[in-house]
Amino acid sequence: MKIAVGIIGIFLGLLVLMQSCAVTAGSGLLQDKATGGAAAIGMLVGLLFFIAGAFSFALPLVGAIMFGLAAAFAFLASTQGSFSDLTIWGFIALVLAVMSFFTWRSGKKKQIA
């Protein structure tokens, strides 16, 4: 499951980064500062997805923490502006955080046994 969470995290991180860049450009053209701010936080969320996906291969607990941070930032940013897709990314980050946590926990149980 480590490999699946890592690959999904890296791919979705790139997707969130590209989407946030497009929203930032659009909000700059429309001069919508609230959406531009939310999109800037969306870029941070994409970066956290990417980093969490990379950490999920070797250190799944660190990946779970990073996915949790990405979810928190996504939920906070989705309340401002009109970039409501961040709510969806927040829920996806929570699911990946839970998957990464259980991957870490199952690996820890194998070490004890």
N, CA, C and O of each residue as an XYZ file, in Angstrom:
452
protein
N       0.814     -1.182      0.000
C       0.000      0.000      0.000
C       0.869      1.262      0.000
O       0.424      2.327     -0.426
N       2.120      1.134      0.484
C       3.022      2.287      0.477
C       3.236      2.821     -0.927
O       3.239      4.030     -1.154
N       3.413      1.914     -1.852
C       3.682      2.316     -3.224
C       2.451      3.003     -3.827
O       2.581      4.004     -4.533
N       1.274      2.472     -3.551
C       0.048      3.068     -4.091
C      -0.164      4.479     -3.539
O      -0.469      5.402     -4.294
N      -0.004      4.646     -2.230
C      -0.188      5.971     -1.619
C       0.853      6.944     -2.154
O       0.542      8.105     -2.417
N       2.086      6.476     -2.315
C       3.147      7.342     -2.831
C       2.891      7.808     -4.248
O       3.029      8.992     -4.553
N       2.520      6.886     -5.108
C       2.275      7.244     -6.509
C       1.051      8.150     -6.626
O       1.075      9.139     -7.359
N      -0.016      7.813     -5.906
C      -1.223      8.653     -5.946
C      -0.921     10.044     -5.405
O      -1.373     11.038     -5.972
N      -0.164     10.126     -4.315
C       0.172     11.421     -3.724
C       0.997     12.292     -4.654
O       0.738     13.488     -4.781
N       1.986     11.701     -5.301
C       2.831     12.467     -6.223
C       2.020     12.934     -7.429
O       2.125     14.089     -7.842
N       1.213     12.039     -7.993
C       0.402     12.412     -9.155
C      -0.604     13.502     -8.810
O      -0.737     14.482     -9.543
N      -1.315     13.333     -7.694
C      -2.304     14.343     -7.308
C      -1.645     15.656     -6.907
O      -2.224     16.725     -7.097
N      -0.435     15.580     -6.353
C       0.289     16.804     -6.035
C       0.564     17.629     -7.272
O       0.379     18.846     -7.268
N       1.003     16.977     -8.323
C       1.233     17.689     -9.581
C      -0.073     18.236    -10.153
O      -0.101     19.338    -10.700
N      -1.153     17.465    -10.025
C      -2.446     17.907    -10.527
C      -2.959     19.130     -9.761
O      -3.469     20.074    -10.364
N      -2.824     19.110     -8.439
C      -3.269     20.247     -7.618
C      -2.418     21.473     -7.925
O      -2.933     22.589     -8.000
N      -1.120     21.266     -8.099
C      -0.246     22.395     -8.442
C      -0.653     23.035     -9.767
O      -0.738     24.259     -9.867
N      -0.903     22.216    -10.776
C      -1.307     22.764    -12.069
C      -2.656     23.476    -11.982
O      -2.824     24.553    -12.554
N      -3.610     22.889    -11.276
C      -4.921     23.511    -11.140
C      -4.815     24.830    -10.378
O      -5.460     25.813    -10.744
N      -4.013     24.854     -9.331
C      -3.868     26.076     -8.539
C      -3.167     27.172     -9.336
O      -3.493     28.351     -9.197
N      -2.211     26.786    -10.164
C      -1.561     27.784    -11.022
C      -2.554     28.378    -12.016
O      -2.533     29.580    -12.279
N      -3.417     27.537    -12.564
C      -4.427     28.036    -13.506
C      -5.424     28.963    -12.814
O      -5.821     29.982    -13.379
N      -5.825     28.611    -11.599
C      -6.757     29.462    -10.859
C      -6.085     30.773    -10.476
O      -6.723     31.826    -10.504
N      -4.803     30.722    -10.118
C      -4.073     31.952     -9.794
C      -4.013     32.871    -11.005
O      -4.211     34.079    -10.877
N      -3.744     32.316    -12.168
C      -3.697     33.127    -13.379
C      -5.065     33.721    -13.697
O      -5.171     34.890    -14.069
N      -6.102     32.916    -13.549
C      -7.451     33.413    -13.809
C      -7.882     34.484    -12.826
O      -8.535     35.457    -13.204
N      -7.518     34.307    -11.569
C      -7.895     35.321    -10.575
C      -7.097     36.604    -10.769
O      -7.569     37.688    -10.424
N      -5.902     36.490    -11.315
C      -5.128     37.689    -11.631
C      -5.753     38.464    -12.770
O      -5.768     39.695    -12.759
N      -6.271     37.744    -13.756
C      -6.944     38.414    -14.870
C      -8.253     39.076    -14.436
O      -8.614     40.150    -14.916
N      -8.954     38.406    -13.513
C     -10.228     38.943    -13.037
C     -10.065     39.868    -11.835
O     -11.041     40.452    -11.365
N      -8.863     40.001    -11.347
C      -8.540     40.823    -10.187
C      -9.365     40.428     -8.961
O      -9.932     41.279     -8.275
N      -9.418     39.126     -8.705
C     -10.121     38.581     -7.546
C      -9.078     38.142     -6.526
O      -8.514     37.054     -6.638
N      -8.823     38.987     -5.535
C      -7.744     38.729     -4.586
C      -8.045     37.566     -3.654
O      -7.126     36.848     -3.261
N      -9.306     37.359     -3.288
C      -9.658     36.270     -2.380
C      -9.395     34.914     -3.036
O      -8.824     34.017     -2.416
N      -9.811     34.777     -4.281
C      -9.563     33.522     -4.991
C      -8.074     33.347     -5.255
O      -7.567     32.226     -5.206
N      -7.366     34.438     -5.535
C      -5.915     34.350     -5.727
C      -5.209     33.881     -4.472
O      -4.256     33.106     -4.547
N      -5.667     34.344     -3.319
C      -5.088     33.881     -2.053
C      -5.370     32.414     -1.805
O      -4.492     31.674     -1.361
N      -6.596     31.990     -2.093
C      -6.949     30.576     -1.942
C      -6.142     29.711     -2.897
O      -5.735     28.605     -2.543
N      -5.910     30.208     -4.107
C      -5.118     29.445     -5.077
C      -3.657     29.365     -4.651
O      -2.991     28.361     -4.903
N      -3.155     30.418     -4.007
C      -1.776     30.366     -3.507
C      -1.647     29.305     -2.420
O      -0.650     28.585     -2.366
N      -2.647     29.211     -1.562
C      -2.634     28.144     -0.559
C      -2.826     26.791     -1.235
O      -2.310     25.780     -0.760
N      -3.562     26.770     -2.338
C      -3.716     25.542     -3.109
C      -2.392     25.051     -3.668
O      -2.159     23.846     -3.761
N      -1.521     25.990     -4.044
C      -0.186     25.581     -4.492
C       0.595     24.947     -3.346
O       1.325     23.976     -3.547
N       0.438     25.497     -2.146
C       1.075     24.892     -0.971
C       0.511     23.500     -0.719
O       1.253     22.580     -0.374
N      -0.791     23.343     -0.888
C      -1.422     22.035     -0.719
C      -0.859     21.045     -1.740
O      -0.571     19.898     -1.399
N      -0.703     21.483     -2.989
C      -0.117     20.612     -4.012
C       1.311     20.212     -3.670
O       1.706     19.064     -3.875
N       2.077     21.154     -3.153
C       3.447     20.848     -2.747
C       3.466     19.863     -1.584
O       4.298     18.958     -1.545
N       2.543     20.041     -0.631
C       2.461     19.105      0.495
C       2.037     17.715      0.034
O       2.541     16.714      0.543
N       1.113     17.642     -0.929
C       0.739     16.345     -1.518
C       1.979     15.670     -2.114
O       2.223     14.486     -1.884
N       2.747     16.432     -2.872
C       3.931     15.885     -3.540
C       4.947     15.384     -2.520
O       5.477     14.281     -2.658
N       5.218     16.185     -1.503
C       6.187     15.798     -0.474
C       5.684     14.591      0.311
O       6.449     13.670      0.596
N       4.395     14.595      0.661
C       3.827     13.474      1.404
C       3.885     12.189      0.589
O       4.168     11.119      1.128
N       3.617     12.295     -0.703
C       3.721     11.118     -1.560
C       5.143     10.578     -1.609
O       5.348      9.365     -1.627
N       6.119     11.471     -1.632
C       7.517     11.027     -1.650
C       7.905     10.377     -0.325
O       8.628      9.381     -0.308
N       7.426     10.939      0.785
C       7.753     10.364      2.091
C       7.013      9.063      2.356
O       7.453      8.273      3.191
N       5.913      8.818      1.677
C       5.103      7.631      1.934
C       5.838      6.337      1.593
O       5.490      5.278      2.116
N       6.834      6.403      0.736
C       7.572      5.192      0.382
C       8.421      4.687      1.547
O       8.383      3.496      1.858
N       9.183      5.561      2.195
C      10.105      5.137      3.238
C       9.592      5.444      4.643
O       9.799      4.650      5.561
N       8.928      6.579      4.822
C       8.452      7.007      6.138
C       6.955      7.313      6.076
O       6.570      8.478      5.970
N       6.105      6.282      6.141
C       4.664      6.506      5.975
C       4.056      7.394      7.056
O       3.066      8.076      6.789
N       4.614      7.410      8.266
C       4.059      8.274      9.306
C       4.275      9.746      8.961
O       3.386     10.568      9.181
N       5.441     10.084      8.424
C       5.697     11.454      7.993
C       4.759     11.812      6.842
O       4.254     12.933      6.773
N       4.532     10.870      5.953
C       3.581     11.095      4.858
C       2.175     11.347      5.372
O       1.464     12.207      4.851
N       1.765     10.595      6.404
C       0.437     10.789      6.981
C       0.312     12.174      7.603
O      -0.720     12.831      7.464
N       1.358     12.615      8.285
C       1.337     13.949      8.896
C       1.269     15.025      7.816
O       0.527     15.997      7.957
N       2.034     14.859      6.746
C       2.024     15.846      5.667
C       0.673     15.876      4.949
O       0.184     16.946      4.586
N       0.073     14.701      4.746
C      -1.267     14.672      4.144
C      -2.277     15.346      5.073
O      -3.188     16.027      4.604
N      -2.125     15.163      6.379
C      -2.996     15.830      7.333
C      -2.859     17.346      7.272
O      -3.854     18.070      7.325
N      -1.618     17.823      7.161
C      -1.396     19.267      7.005
C      -2.011     19.782      5.706
O      -2.615     20.855      5.680
N      -1.855     19.017      4.639
C      -2.445     19.418      3.358
C      -3.955     19.511      3.474
O      -4.562     20.430      2.923
N      -4.575     18.569      4.187
C      -6.028     18.609      4.363
C      -6.441     19.841      5.157
O      -7.416     20.508      4.810
N      -5.707     20.146      6.219
C      -6.043     21.309      7.043
C      -5.948     22.600      6.232
O      -6.848     23.439      6.286
N      -4.855     22.757      5.479
C      -4.706     23.949      4.650
C      -5.786     24.026      3.572
O      -6.295     25.106      3.271
N      -6.132     22.876      2.993
C      -7.148     22.860      1.945
C      -8.509     23.283      2.492
O      -9.222     24.058      1.855
N      -8.868     22.778      3.668
C     -10.157     23.148      4.252
C     -10.185     24.626      4.642
O     -11.207     25.294      4.484
N      -9.068     25.131      5.149
C      -9.019     26.546      5.502
C      -9.114     27.444      4.263
O      -9.806     28.462      4.280
N      -8.427     27.067      3.208
C      -8.413     27.899      2.003
C      -9.724     27.815      1.227
O     -10.067     28.738      0.488
N     -10.456     26.718      1.388
C     -11.696     26.580      0.622
C     -12.793     27.516      1.125
O     -13.800     27.708      0.444
N     -12.609     28.094      2.297
C     -13.625     29.004      2.828
C     -13.519     30.401      2.240
O     -14.456     31.189      2.369
N     -12.408     30.726      1.601
C     -12.253     32.055      1.011
C     -12.189     31.954     -0.501
O     -11.684     30.972     -1.047
N     -12.696     32.958     -1.165
C     -12.666     32.970     -2.621
C     -13.658     31.983     -3.212
O     -14.543     31.478     -2.523
N     -13.495     31.723     -4.481
C     -14.398     30.799     -5.174
C     -13.641     29.584     -5.708
O     -13.954     29.070     -6.782
N     -12.645     29.131     -4.952
C     -11.862     27.945     -5.332
C     -12.325     26.787     -4.453
O     -11.604     26.336     -3.563
N     -13.543     26.315     -4.719
C     -14.158     25.304     -3.861
C     -13.614     23.895     -4.102
O     -13.929     22.978     -3.344
N     -12.813     23.710     -5.131
C     -12.209     22.395     -5.368
C     -11.271     21.995     -4.243
O     -10.979     20.812     -4.067
N     -10.799     22.964     -3.487
C      -9.897     22.636     -2.388
C     -10.574     21.781     -1.328
O      -9.898     21.037     -0.617
N     -11.888     21.869     -1.209
C     -12.605     21.000     -0.274
C     -12.454     19.543     -0.691
O     -12.236     18.672      0.151
N     -12.570     19.283     -1.974
C     -12.412     17.920     -2.490
C     -10.988     17.439     -2.246
O     -10.781     16.301     -1.824
N     -10.002     18.300     -2.510
C      -8.607     17.920     -2.274
C      -8.349     17.673     -0.790
O      -7.524     16.833     -0.431
N      -9.050     18.400      0.063
C      -8.910     18.182      1.501
C      -9.406     16.802      1.911
O      -8.753     16.117      2.698
N     -10.554     16.390      1.384
C     -11.065     15.056      1.704
C     -10.167     13.965      1.142
O      -9.959     12.940      1.790
N      -9.636     14.175     -0.049
C      -8.708     13.193     -0.625
C      -7.448     13.105      0.226
O      -6.921     12.014      0.446
N      -6.963     14.246      0.706
C      -5.781     14.244      1.567
C      -6.051     13.498      2.867
O      -5.176     12.793      3.369
N      -7.254     13.645      3.418
C      -7.594     12.901      4.639
C      -7.601     11.391      4.393
O      -7.111     10.618      5.216
N      -8.153     10.986      3.266
C      -8.178      9.551      2.942
C      -6.754      9.021      2.787
O      -6.435      7.944      3.290
N      -5.901      9.772      2.096
C      -4.518      9.341      1.922
C      -3.757      9.350      3.243
O      -2.878      8.514      3.453
N      -4.083     10.285      4.138
C      -3.439     10.315      5.456
C      -3.813      9.068      6.256
O      -2.959      8.465      6.906
N      -5.083      8.685      6.209
C      -5.515      7.480      6.923
C      -4.853      6.241      6.331
O      -4.398      5.366      7.067
N      -4.800      6.169      5.008
C      -4.155      5.019      4.365
C      -2.676      4.947      4.730
O      -2.147      3.868      4.997
N      -2.015      6.099      4.740
C      -0.599      6.127      5.076
C      -0.380      5.759      6.539
O       0.583      5.067      6.868
N      -1.268      6.219      7.417
C      -1.148      5.875      8.840
C      -1.289      4.374      9.046
O      -0.497      3.772      9.771
N      -2.298      3.758      8.412
C      -2.478      2.321      8.583
C      -1.343      1.530      7.945
O      -1.019      0.437      8.412
N      -0.740      2.054      6.899
C       0.440      1.418      6.326
C       1.584      1.438      7.327
O       2.282      0.438      7.496
N       1.780      2.576      7.993
C       2.833      2.687      9.004
C       2.555      1.733     10.158
O       3.460      1.056     10.645
N       1.288      1.683     10.597
C       0.934      0.834     11.732
C       1.105     -0.646     11.417
O       1.563     -1.407     12.269
N       0.746     -1.061     10.216
C       0.915     -2.472      9.861
C       2.390     -2.824      9.722
O       2.793     -3.940     10.050
N       3.196     -1.887      9.239
C       4.640     -2.130      9.165
C       5.270     -2.218     10.536
O       6.209     -2.988     10.740
N       4.768     -1.441     11.477
C       5.287     -1.465     12.846
C       4.918     -2.786     13.513
O       5.720     -3.337     14.267
N       3.710     -3.307     13.249
C       3.296     -4.588     13.821
C       4.164     -5.720     13.286
O       4.475     -6.662     14.015
N       4.556     -5.633     12.020
C       5.400     -6.680     11.432
C       6.787     -6.682     12.061
O       7.398     -7.740     12.210
N       7.294     -5.500     12.432
C       8.603     -5.420     13.062
C       8.585     -6.037     14.465
O       9.564     -6.654     14.885
N       7.483     -5.873     15.179
C       7.375     -6.404     16.536
C       7.267     -7.921     16.505
O       7.879     -8.600     17.330
N       6.492     -8.464     15.559
C       6.253     -9.901     15.493
C       7.421    -10.657     14.960
O       7.365    -11.882     14.847
